[in-house]
């Protein structure tokens, strides 16, 4: 997992695409929210966010 993050950061630095960093962060946060809330009591409240 850490190597993936390092690889993405290297890509952003070499290509000078720093504006993509917030997009990757938001995607990671939404993905982790879905994985962590699957099958829990918090799941019904996620639907109110979207």
C-alpha positions in Angstrom: 0.0 0.0 0.0 2.8 2.4 0.9 4.6 1.6 -2.3 1.5 2.5 -4.3 1.2 5.9 -2.6 4.9 6.5 -3.3 4.5 5.6 -6.9 1.6 7.9 -7.3 3.5 10.7 -5.7 6.5 10.2 -7.9 4.2 10.3 -11.0 2.7 13.6 -9.8 6.1 15.1 -9.2 7.6 14.0 -12.5 4.6 15.0 -14.6 4.0 18.3 -12.6 0.3 17.3 -12.0 0.0 18.4 -8.4 -3.7 19.3 -9.1 -4.5 15.6 -9.2 -3.4 15.1 -5.5 -6.8 16.3 -4.0 -8.7 14.0 -6.4 -6.7 11.0 -5.3 -7.2 11.9 -1.6 -10.9 12.3 -2.0 -11.2 9.0 -3.9 -9.2 7.3 -1.2 -11.4 8.7 1.6 -14.6 7.7 -0.2 -13.3 4.2 -0.8 -12.2 3.7 2.7 -15.5 5.0 4.0 -17.4 2.5 1.8 -15.1 -0.4 2.9 -15.2 0.4 6.6 -19.0 1.0 6.8 -20.0 -2.0 4.8 -22.1 -4.3 7.0 -22.0 -1.9 10.0 -24.7 0.2 11.7 -23.3 3.3 10.0 -24.3 2.1 6.5 -27.8 3.7 6.5 -26.3 7.1 7.3 -24.0 7.0 4.3 -27.0 7.2 2.0 -27.8 10.6 3.4 -24.4 12.0 2.4 -25.2 11.2 -1.3 
